[in-house]
């Protein structure tokens, strides 16, 4: 197995020279090529005009659909570029019809934005949302899911990699259950796309949303949505414009036949080009290579943190990813974040309201979240662990 080219990764990541960045599940450091592609289009808009720049770069924008499709093993007509993962997920979820008595099944570790949307729809329609119990490892119990199925279940909606806890939910096994029961299946993959290989055919999902800013290392304010071709004709986005549909007569319109019916005419063109470049860049490294590197580094960090007095690592799941969550006895996670920032070390803080069901069940209120990417080094993790050990002694 060839050694990972960490020197190349660092050289092509200018921010790595300035900070120890362990907030990649929040927003990764962009590689130089992504920065250049994004800025270059903004400069072109300034020089010749926004519409004119878009027309000049039309081939590059069309390539974005091919790149995103190749990344997740989809077809280009199943891809829609949306301004962020939340809005991409919303466009998918709110396009589905629900009525009184319909059941939405989700995970205990579901993200707040998604769960708020479930609750809003249940209030409007009389549908109900239910959380699938965890298994002994803290991930979605596939057996419990099977036992919950009946004719009223209209949607299985799962976050692949929760915002905190380190686990990777078994979305392929869940997909097999959904397909066998002919139930719609929506996957929130905002923390997993770019971190690990994603194949929508293997997953068997009908819809999948993701972001650009996290593990794909793209610009903020970018993302995309996948909608299975067979489902497209059954969906109508919650709102349409002249890009998503054509006004055909005084009292009628016709929606696009492809997933771009979920897009809007106005978009962040520079961000879209940057995201396409980020996808190409990730594919050049290889998602298997990226995933292997991230797993090795996160295992190393957990191994360094776990023995420290007063430090508790709270990660769960059979498969654990690059998100490492922990607490330090007697030290508030927000204070840890502040102290680390003073040392040019970036982390984030996981709070109960982001994954309410999960953290309530575990008796947790807040945790430090250190999220690793492949450009991080073993030396950085040693430095980080030493900093945590020092804080634990306070």
WOBEL-V514514 format. One record per backbone hydrogen bond with DSSP energy under -0.5 kcal/mol. CO is the residue of the C=O (numbers start at 1). NH is the residue of the N-H. E is the energy in kcal/mol with one decimal. If there is no record, write none. Layout:
BEGIN
<<CO & NH & E> <CO & NH & E>>
END
This chain:
BEGIN
<<4 & 6 & -1.9> <5 & 9 & -2.0> <6 & 10 & -2.4> <7 & 11 & -2.6> <8 & 12 & -2.2> <10 & 13 & -1.3> <12 & 32 & -2.7> <13 & 16 & -1.6> <14 & 17 & -1.5> <15 & 18 & -1.9> <15 & 19 & -1.8> <19 & 21 & -1.0> <20 & 22 & -0.8> <20 & 346 & -2.7> <22 & 371 & -2.5> <23 & 26 & -0.9> <23 & 27 & -2.6> <31 & 34 & -0.6> <31 & 35 & -2.1> <32 & 36 & -2.7> <33 & 37 & -2.0> <34 & 38 & -2.2> <35 & 39 & -2.6> <36 & 40 & -2.5> <37 & 41 & -1.4> <38 & 42 & -1.7> <39 & 43 & -2.5> <40 & 44 & -2.1> <41 & 45 & -2.6> <42 & 46 & -2.0> <43 & 47 & -1.7> <44 & 48 & -2.8> <44 & 49 & -0.6> <45 & 49 & -1.8> <49 & 53 & -2.4> <50 & 54 & -2.1> <51 & 55 & -2.1> <52 & 56 & -2.2> <53 & 57 & -1.8> <55 & 58 & -1.2> <57 & 61 & -1.9> <58 & 62 & -2.2> <59 & 63 & -1.8> <60 & 64 & -1.0> <61 & 65 & -0.7> <62 & 65 & -0.8> <62 & 66 & -1.1> <63 & 67 & -2.7> <64 & 68 & -2.5> <65 & 69 & -2.1> <66 & 70 & -2.4> <67 & 71 & -2.0> <68 & 72 & -1.3> <69 & 73 & -0.8> <69 & 74 & -2.7> <71 & 198 & -0.6> <72 & 200 & -2.7> <75 & 78 & -2.2> <76 & 79 & -1.3> <77 & 259 & -2.8> <78 & 227 & -2.2> <80 & 82 & -0.5> <80 & 225 & -3.1> <82 & 223 & -0.9> <84 & 88 & -2.1> <85 & 89 & -2.8> <86 & 90 & -2.8> <87 & 91 & -2.7> <88 & 92 & -1.6> <89 & 93 & -3.1> <90 & 94 & -2.9> <92 & 95 & -0.9> <93 & 96 & -1.7> <95 & 236 & -0.8> <99 & 102 & -2.2> <102 & 128 & -3.0> <103 & 105 & -0.5> <103 & 154 & -2.4> <103 & 155 & -1.3> <104 & 130 & -2.8> <105 & 157 & -3.0> <106 & 132 & -3.4> <107 & 110 & -1.3> <108 & 358 & -1.0> <111 & 115 & -2.2> <112 & 116 & -2.8> <113 & 117 & -1.5> <114 & 118 & -2.2> <115 & 119 & -2.5> <116 & 120 & -2.4> <117 & 121 & -2.3> <118 & 122 & -2.7> <119 & 123 & -2.1> <120 & 124 & -1.8> <121 & 125 & -2.5> <122 & 126 & -2.3> <126 & 101 & -2.0> <128 & 104 & -2.6> <130 & 106 & -2.3> <132 & 108 & -0.7> <133 & 141 & -2.1> <135 & 138 & -1.7> <137 & 317 & -2.6> <139 & 135 & -2.9> <140 & 142 & -0.8> <141 & 145 & -2.1> <142 & 146 & -2.2> <143 & 147 & -1.9> <144 & 148 & -1.0> <145 & 148 & -1.0> <145 & 149 & -0.7> <146 & 149 & -0.9> <150 & 153 & -1.5> <152 & 103 & -2.8> <152 & 154 & -0.6> <154 & 184 & -0.7> <155 & 105 & -2.8> <155 & 157 & -0.5> <156 & 186 & -2.5> <158 & 160 & -0.6> <158 & 188 & -2.6> <160 & 162 & -0.6> <160 & 169 & -3.0> <165 & 316 & -3.0> <166 & 321 & -2.8> <169 & 171 & -2.2> <170 & 174 & -2.1> <171 & 175 & -2.1> <172 & 176 & -1.7> <173 & 177 & -1.4> <174 & 178 & -2.4> <175 & 179 & -2.8> <176 & 180 & -2.2> <177 & 181 & -1.7> <178 & 182 & -0.6> <178 & 183 & -2.6> <179 & 182 & -0.9> <184 & 156 & -2.5> <185 & 206 & -2.6> <185 & 207 & -1.7> <186 & 158 & -2.3> <187 & 189 & -0.8> <187 & 209 & -2.1> <188 & 160 & -2.5> <189 & 192 & -0.9> <189 & 193 & -2.3> <192 & 195 & -1.9> <192 & 196 & -1.8> <196 & 194 & -0.7> <199 & 203 & -2.5> <200 & 204 & -2.2> <200 & 205 & -0.7> <206 & 228 & -3.1> <207 & 187 & -2.3> <208 & 226 & -3.1> <209 & 189 & -2.5> <210 & 224 & -1.5> <212 & 218 & -3.4> <213 & 28 & -2.5> <214 & 217 & -1.5> <217 & 31 & -0.5> <222 & 212 & -2.3> <222 & 213 & -0.5> <223 & 82 & -1.7> <224 & 210 & -2.0> <225 & 80 & -2.4> <226 & 208 & -1.9> <228 & 231 & -1.8> <228 & 232 & -1.1> <229 & 232 & -0.7> <229 & 233 & -0.6> <231 & 234 & -1.9> <232 & 235 & -1.7> <241 & 245 & -1.9> <244 & 256 & -2.7> <246 & 248 & -0.9> <246 & 254 & -2.5> <249 & 252 & -1.3> <252 & 248 & -0.9> <252 & 249 & -1.5> <254 & 246 & -2.8> <258 & 261 & -1.5> <259 & 262 & -2.2> <260 & 263 & -1.5> <267 & 269 & -1.3> <268 & 272 & -2.4> <269 & 273 & -2.2> <270 & 274 & -2.3> <271 & 275 & -2.8> <272 & 276 & -2.3> <273 & 277 & -2.2> <274 & 278 & -2.2> <275 & 279 & -2.4> <276 & 280 & -2.4> <277 & 281 & -2.4> <278 & 282 & -2.4> <279 & 283 & -2.6> <280 & 284 & -1.9> <281 & 285 & -1.6> <282 & 286 & -2.3> <286 & 290 & -2.4> <287 & 291 & -2.5> <288 & 292 & -2.2> <289 & 293 & -2.2> <290 & 294 & -2.6> <291 & 295 & -2.4> <292 & 296 & -2.1> <293 & 297 & -2.4> <294 & 298 & -2.7> <295 & 299 & -2.1> <296 & 300 & -1.9> <297 & 301 & -2.3> <298 & 302 & -2.5> <299 & 303 & -2.2> <300 & 304 & -1.6> <301 & 305 & -2.5> <302 & 306 & -2.5> <303 & 307 & -0.6> <305 & 308 & -1.7> <308 & 311 & -1.9> <310 & 329 & -2.8> <312 & 327 & -2.1> <318 & 320 & -0.5> <319 & 168 & -1.3> <322 & 324 & -0.6> <322 & 372 & -2.8> <323 & 325 & -0.5> <324 & 370 & -3.1> <325 & 314 & -2.5> <326 & 368 & -2.9> <327 & 312 & -2.5> <328 & 331 & -2.2> <331 & 328 & -0.6> <332 & 335 & -0.7> <332 & 336 & -2.1> <333 & 337 & -2.6> <334 & 338 & -2.0> <335 & 339 & -2.7> <336 & 340 & -2.6> <337 & 341 & -2.3> <338 & 342 & -1.4> <340 & 343 & -1.7> <340 & 345 & -2.0> <341 & 344 & -1.9> <344 & 20 & -3.0> <345 & 347 & -0.5> <346 & 22 & -2.0> <348 & 369 & -3.1> <350 & 367 & -2.4> <351 & 354 & -1.7> <351 & 355 & -0.8> <352 & 355 & -0.7> <354 & 112 & -2.1> <355 & 359 & -2.6> <356 & 360 & -2.4> <357 & 361 & -2.1> <358 & 362 & -1.5> <359 & 364 & -2.9> <360 & 363 & -1.1> <365 & 352 & -1.9> <367 & 350 & -2.5> <368 & 326 & -2.0> <368 & 370 & -0.5> <369 & 348 & -2.2> <369 & 371 & -0.6> <370 & 324 & -2.6> <370 & 372 & -0.5> <371 & 24 & -1.4> <373 & 376 & -1.7> <377 & 381 & -1.8> <378 & 382 & -2.0> <379 & 383 & -2.3> <380 & 384 & -2.7> <381 & 385 & -2.6> <382 & 386 & -2.0> <383 & 387 & -1.9> <384 & 388 & -2.2> <385 & 389 & -2.5> <386 & 390 & -2.0> <387 & 391 & -1.9> <388 & 392 & -2.5> <389 & 393 & -0.8> <390 & 393 & -0.6> <391 & 394 & -1.3>>
END
